[in-house]
Amino acid sequence: MQEKTTSVAAASAALGLNIHKGKSKILRYDTVCTNPVTIDGEDLEDVKTFTYLGSIIDEHGDRSDADVKARIG
């Protein structure tokens, strides 16, 4: 995961884009690896759920029960 993150950060920087370390999170899916992922020496926060485009995604890669409840009220 660290290799891919470093590669994306380098490719982004080459185009003049920066990854906002404070807004970036790590959602681990189907892995036992807990090694920290860093950008420029800063650890990214590990989370169990993530909201993306209004949908709540959980660590199993599914829409969570919280997402369904939020949508139906």
PyMOL commands that set and color helices and strands:
alter all, ss='L'
color gray80, all
select helices_A, chain A and resi 2-14+65-72
alter helices_A, ss='H'
color red, helices_A
select strands_A, chain A and resi 25-27+38-39+42-43+45-47+49-52+55-58
alter strands_A, ss='S'
color yellow, strands_A
deselect
rebuild
show_as cartoon
